[in-house]
Amino acid sequence: TKRVEVRGHCLPNDLSDLIKSAKSSLLIVDVEGMEEELLDPQLVSNLSQSTIVVEIHDFIDRTLGGRIISRFSKTHSLEEIWTEDRVFKDFPFCEKLDHAQFSEKEVLSVMSENRPEPMRWFYLRPLIIEGSHL
């Protein structure tokens, strides 16, 4: 069976179809502000049994993170992970980079994705899988 599925555009019913028969799933979600729409346990079956890593776009909606936390508080443990400032040596090929073509400032700008503020990710682990507590 296929163990990894990479999706572009994905609606709640698409995600539900994808994970409905799985005992457990790992979802890595970066949907540019559509977290609340996609990660809805009312619309997506088996989210309570899914491990979810999701980027939270608080700069789009200041209340989004709190709503996601509330939505999964009874079914998942949550770890919050904040982005850190990048430095030039974080670029995987910094030694090979043609500095005549790209400045250090330009490389740092690309690596930060020009985000307006630090970002956070939620690592949501299901509390119960197949009737047993983790």
Order of alpha helices (4+ residues) and beta strands (2+ residues): alpha-beta-alpha-beta-alpha-beta-alpha-beta-beta-beta
